[in-house]
Amino acid sequence: MSGVTVKKRIDRMIKQGIIDRFITFVDYRIFGYKEVYLTLGGYSRRSKDHENIFSILNLMGRISLYIPCIGDINAFHILIKEDAQQKISDIRKILQRFIVNVVYDSAGSFRFTKLAITDYEIMHVLIKNPQMQINEIAREVSLSKKTVKRRIKTLTDKGILRFGICHNLQKISGYIPFAILLHTNTDNFNIVKKIQKIVDSNFLTEPYVNAKIVVLHLHCSNIYIANEIFEQIRDINGIDKAQVFFPNDIIYYQKWLIEELERHHSYM
């Protein structure tokens, strides 16, 4: 597919409202965070419980992603720095009657080369405007276009920086969006390769992969195909457990990220 064709399709999806906005992601580990995937059930986001649960989770860490799903299921991605094990234990106790599942990545370490102040500056600019052109970024951070291009390539190659799309799920007519959460016991990148052979044309976004889980955001034409895809993926060797969810929204929170980038910039 040519670049012109891709651009036309993207422009059409923006016009139709399917693409809500573009988004920049930064690997949370460079700031010393550990991650928790938390699935809660038994309440809707219109209830009083929802407001109270948000307050509790914000006290424990930083909510970076919230996905309300059909059937009063609510999925959260939470970032925690200090006393992670204790906070996870507190969450389990306080929210015991709502908890469906908790996945905690205890590694949370970052093994890449120390970042320069210009890296934080570039990421800060791209968080605010993921579509900013190289020449505009260079002017904003007072660097040459060549340097900016090289630093962005390094950051993306190392997985520190990546770009994505926020879809308006209500505008995706004729398709069913769904998510699959996989608990694994082997090399997740090999698992993703096997999944891509099954559903390469069904991805809404790139798979999210860490040491213990794989999260897939997919779409298909009907519920029967969704079930068939789920069963094929579930039966892949190395997957201990698979869960399927039908989201009605995907909400990213990036205030924490902007604050971290500004803090690191001011300290360096």
Disulfide bonds with the S-S distance in Angstrom:
none
